[in-house]
């Protein structure tokens, strides 16, 4: 849980969407924050924490999705 909180704190610097996440097919998606708006340094940290670039300029994680 600690790493998920760290990732969300990083993403909070780039926005505070009303509905920030959604889950489907064991994947957690970050909604309302564009991958292209996030600094390279923060992208590197997010990748270490289990988040990757999605097809729609967003972030996703298999690590924190539903099971």
Buried (B, 14 or more C-beta within 10 A) or exposed (E): EEBBEBBBEBBEEBBEEEEBBEBEEEBBBBBBBEBEEBEEEBBEBBBEBBBBBBEEEBBBBEBBBEE
